C-alpha cells in the first residue's frame, strides 16, 4: 500500500465527492452514489462494495451506507436493487415507473427487483474491520434483522423448488445486465409483442446513451425487453410467487448464487457472534446446499459451471464463457479437478488472460466485444470476487497464490494507469496513449475496490 499513497488519496476523494445527503419522510440518510454523472441513486451491490472500501477510511460512513440501504427494504423482506433519491431525475427508469412505494416505509421510492445479495458479506466485513465496538453493536441491532428478513425472502420466493439455487427474474438482478449469458432467453421475448407505448417510453426517456457512446451500452432491443419485464411485474402487482412462475426471464445464475452462498456463510457468522445459534445453523445449511448445487452445475464437456434457464418450467443449461464461470471459487464450491480446469482457462491468453484480466467474456468467444459493458470489458468488482475466491484455494495448488497476486496487481495497475472508470477495455490492441477506461469515470465502486485491494496487500 505504501507504494501508492497518491492513488489511495484519489480513491478516498472520489468516495467523498460521491457522498450525498437524502431526506425522505423527514429522515436524513447519507449515502455514496455510484457516479454523480449518471447513477445518482443507491444500488444494493454497489453500496455493499462501497461500504467495504469505506470502512478503511471512515467507519461511521461505512455503517451509515448500509443503514441507509436497508431503509429501503420492503415489508416482505426484499431489498430492492435501487433506492431512489427523490430529488434526482437523471437516471432512467425513474422512481415512479416502478410503483412500489406501498411496500416501503416513509414513502421511500425503490425499484422492485433485487441485486446480487452482497449485503451480509459487507456487514460481516465491516464488523471484522471496524474497531469501535459500540458502533458495531448499534449497526448490528439495525441491520441484522433486515438481513435475516432479506435472506428469508430470497429463499422463500426465489428457491421455491428448494434446490439451493435462487432464481433471478430480470437481467438487472444479475448485476451483469447485458451479459451474453442472457441472449438466448431475451431473444425469446418477441419484440412484436412489446407494446409500442413501452418502446416509445424507452426511445424518449432512456438516458445512458445521452452521456455515453451507445456502442458501449446495451442495445435498444435489450432496453425494450428490460422495461417490458418491469411493466409485466407491475401488472402482476409485484406478487413474487406469480412473477417467478410467469416471467419470460427466469435463471439460476451462477454469479448471483455464488454470492448467495458466501452471504449465507457471512450471515451465519454474524449470528454466531451476535445472535441466535439456531438461526445461524439455518443459514449455514443454506450455504452448504448452495455450494453443492453450484458444484453440480459443472459441465465437464464445456469445462465450466453453467447457469440454468428455468423460465416457465424449462431446465436448459446456458453455456457461454464469461467471468461468471470463476465465481464458484468465491463460494468454495470447486473440486480439485474443476480447479485445474479453471486455472488453465484463467491463464490462457486467448481466453481470459489479457492485458487487463479478467474480461467479462472470453476473448475468443463469438460474443466478445471489448467495449460493450458486460460483454467483454473488465470490471473491478468481478475481479475482486475472483481474487478472493482464488485465495480460498491457496493450499490446493501451487499456482493459485501467484495467480491471485497477479490479478490483484493487474487490477491496481489498470486503475492506476487509466483512472477510476466503471469498466475497462481488457485487451492490448497496440493503440498507445489511449485510456482503457470505459463507461463513467470517478466511479465509487472502482475507488472502493482499489482501497480494499490495497489494504489486503498490506
Ligand atoms: C450498471 C451495472 C450494475 C451496477 C449499476 C450501478 O447497471 O450493470 O451492475 O449495479 O450500473 O453501478
Boltz pocket constraint, residues with backbone or C-beta under 6 A from the ligand:
constraints:
  - pocket:
      binder: B
      contacts: [[A, 34], [A, 39], [A, 43], [A, 45], [A, 46], [A, 172], [A, 175], [A, 176], [A, 177]]
      max_distance: 6.0
